[in-house]
């Protein structure tokens, strides 16, 4: 138990240092809030894939999630953490992230299957920032997706980059899980990437940080 508490404290300090570094980069180098926000999202989420190997109970992850949810939620109305909150659009994504991490970890912990946490976190850490950065910064020949008369907030380039990167990550993760590449691996990776892309497309105001991992968890539970 002492080791678990120590690990929780270490991650708490590490996340605080990450946010501090991110804030310094934002203020000193004058980087856009969208970029520093994505960097923090990528780094913090990617680091959590170690959780299934380090924590033997979900309560430690809950403590981390609650602390950072409160920190991110409260700081939105102050001058702190502008590197996270300085964006033009309305988004709850920053404080949905710790919720998504904990809920996904809880499901994986209860079902005793690490892949249920690791793969969704890899997709959330890598694919979502890629789609966001390309969708926002590459405007030429890039348009918002329109389905019949329904115009989505997402762009074709952003969603396509999400689909390709999600498929690639899924193939690699499933290969290590099954230790073989076959049609089952291919089709599962394809279903995961399509499901994740659709979840990202239809989400709004940052709620994709929660919808994406849960949709992938749902596919894995049904398939595995």
C-alpha positions in Angstrom: 0.0 0.0 0.0 2.9 2.4 0.8 4.3 1.8 -2.7 0.9 2.6 -4.3 0.5 5.8 -2.3 4.1 6.8 -3.3 3.3 6.1 -7.0 0.2 8.2 -6.7 2.2 11.1 -5.2 4.9 10.8 -7.9 2.3 11.0 -10.7 0.6 13.9 -8.9 3.9 15.8 -8.8 4.7 14.8 -12.4 1.4 16.0 -13.7 1.8 19.3 -11.9 5.3 19.8 -13.3 3.9 19.0 -16.8 1.2 21.7 -16.4 3.8 24.2 -15.1 6.2 23.5 -18.0 3.3 23.8 -20.4 2.3 27.1 -18.9 5.9 28.5 -19.1 6.1 27.5 -22.8 2.8 29.2 -23.5 3.8 32.4 -21.7 7.5 32.7 -22.6 7.3 31.5 -26.3 3.9 32.8 -27.0 2.6 29.6 -28.5 -1.1 29.2 -29.3 -3.3 27.7 -26.6 -4.5 25.0 -29.1 -0.9 23.7 -29.4 0.1 23.8 -25.7 -3.3 22.2 -24.9 -2.7 19.3 -27.3 0.8 18.8 -26.0 -0.5 18.5 -22.4 -3.2 16.2 -23.6 -0.8 14.0 -25.5 1.8 13.8 -22.7 -0.5 13.3 -19.8 -2.7 10.7 -21.5 0.2 8.8 -22.9 1.8 8.5 -19.4 -1.4 6.9 -18.1 -0.9 3.7 -20.1 1.5 2.6 -17.3 -1.4 2.6 -14.8 -2.5 -1.0 -15.2 1.1 -2.1 -14.5 1.6 0.2 -11.5 -1.7 0.4 -9.6 -3.4 -2.6 -8.2 -6.7 -0.8 -7.3 -8.8 1.9 -9.0 -9.0 4.1 -5.9 -5.5 5.6 -6.5 -6.5 6.5 -10.1 -9.7 8.0 -8.8 -7.7 10.3 -6.4 -5.6 11.6 -9.3 -8.6 12.1 -11.5 -10.6 14.0 -8.8 -7.6 16.3 -8.0 -7.0 17.2 -11.6 -10.7 17.5 -12.5 -11.1 20.1 -9.7 -7.8 21.9 -10.7 -8.8 22.2 -14.3 -12.4 23.1 -13.6 -11.6 25.8 -11.1 -8.7 27.3 -13.1 -10.9 27.9 -16.1 -12.4 31.0 -14.4 -9.0 32.4 -13.4 -5.7 33.5 -15.1 -4.1 30.2 -14.3 -3.5 27.5 -16.9 -4.1 29.7 -19.9 -2.1 27.1 -21.8 -5.0 24.8 -21.4 -8.0 27.1 -21.5 -6.9 29.8 -24.1 -8.9 28.5 -27.1 -11.6 30.2 -29.1 -14.1 27.4 -29.0 -16.2 26.3 -26.0 -14.9 23.0 -24.7 -15.2 20.8 -21.6 -12.5 18.5 -22.9 -9.9 19.4 -20.4 -11.8 18.3 -17.4 -13.5 15.4 -19.2 -10.1 13.9 -19.7 -9.5 12.8 -16.1 -13.1 11.5 -16.0 -12.4 9.4 -19.1 -9.1 8.1 -17.7 -10.7 6.9 -14.5 -13.9 5.4 -16.0 -11.8 3.5 -18.6 -9.4 2.3 -16.0 -12.3 1.2 -13.7 -13.8 -0.9 -16.5 -10.5 -2.5 -17.4 -9.8 -3.1 -13.7 -13.1 -4.8 -13.0 -12.9 -6.9 -16.1 -9.2 -7.7 -15.5 -8.1 -6.8 -19.0 -5.3 -4.3 -19.5 -6.0 -3.9 -23.2 -9.4 -2.3 -22.4 -7.5 0.6 -20.9 -4.2 0.8 -22.9 -5.6 0.8 -26.4 -8.3 3.5 -25.8 -5.7 5.7 -24.0 -3.3 5.3 -26.9 -6.0 6.4 -29.4 -7.0 9.3 -27.2 -3.4 10.4 -26.6 -2.3 10.2 -30.2 -5.2 10.3 -32.7 -7.3 13.0 -31.1 -4.4 15.6 -31.0 -3.4 14.7 -34.6 -7.0 15.2 -35.8 -7.3 18.4 -33.9 -4.1 20.0 -35.0 -4.5 19.1 -38.7 -8.2 20.0 -38.7 -7.6 23.4 -37.3 -4.3 24.5 -38.9 -4.6 23.1 -42.4 -7.5 25.1 -43.9 -6.8 24.9 -47.6 -8.8 22.1 -49.4 -10.2 21.2 -46.0 -13.9 21.6 -45.2 -16.2 20.7 -42.4 -18.0 17.4 -42.8 -21.6 17.7 -44.0 -24.1 14.8 -43.8 -27.2 15.7 -45.7 -28.1 19.1 -44.1 -26.3 18.4 -40.9 -23.0 20.3 -40.9 -20.6 18.8 -38.3 -17.9 20.7 -36.4 -15.2 18.3 -37.6 -13.3 18.5 -40.9 -12.6 15.9 -43.5 -8.8 16.1 -43.0 -9.1 15.9 -39.3 -11.4 12.8 -39.3 -9.4 11.1 -42.0 -6.2 11.5 -40.1 -7.9 10.2 -37.0 -9.1 7.1 -38.9 -5.7 6.3 -40.3 -3.8 6.9 -37.1 -6.4 5.0 -35.1 -6.2 2.0 -37.5 -2.4 2.0 -37.3 -2.3 2.1 -33.5 -5.0 -0.6 -33.2 -3.1 -2.9 -35.6 0.1 -2.6 -33.6 -1.6 -2.9 -30.2 -3.7 -6.0 -31.2 -0.6 -7.6 -32.8 1.2 -7.4 -29.4 -2.0 -8.7 -27.7 -2.7 -11.7 -30.0 1.0 -12.1 -31.0 -0.2 -12.8 -34.5 -1.4 -10.8 -37.4 -4.4 -12.3 -39.1 -7.9 -11.4 -40.5 -9.3 -11.2 -37.0 -6.7 -8.6 -36.0 -7.3 -6.6 -39.2 -11.1 -6.5 -38.9 -11.1 -5.7 -35.3 -8.6 -2.8 -35.9 -10.8 -1.6 -38.7 -14.0 -1.7 -36.6 -12.2 0.1 -33.7 -10.9 2.8 -36.0 -14.3 3.4 -37.7 -16.1 3.5 -34.3 -13.5 5.8 -32.8 -13.7 8.1 -35.9 -17.5 8.3 -35.8 -17.4 9.0 -32.1 -14.9 11.8 -32.7 -17.0 13.2 -35.6 -20.3 13.4 -33.7 -18.9 14.7 -30.5 -19.0 18.4 -29.6 -17.5 20.8 -27.1 -14.8 18.4 -26.1 -16.9 15.6 -24.9 -15.0 13.4 -27.4 -12.4 12.9 -24.7 -15.0 10.7 -23.0 -16.9 9.3 -25.9 -13.9 8.1 -27.9 -12.4 5.8 -25.2 -15.7 4.4 -24.1 -16.8 3.6 -27.7 -13.5 1.7 -28.2 -14.0 -0.1 -24.9 -17.5 -1.1 -26.0 -16.1 -2.6 -29.2 -13.4 -4.5 -27.4 -15.8 -5.9 -24.8 -18.2 -7.1 -27.5 -15.4 -8.6 -29.7 -13.0 -10.1 -27.1 
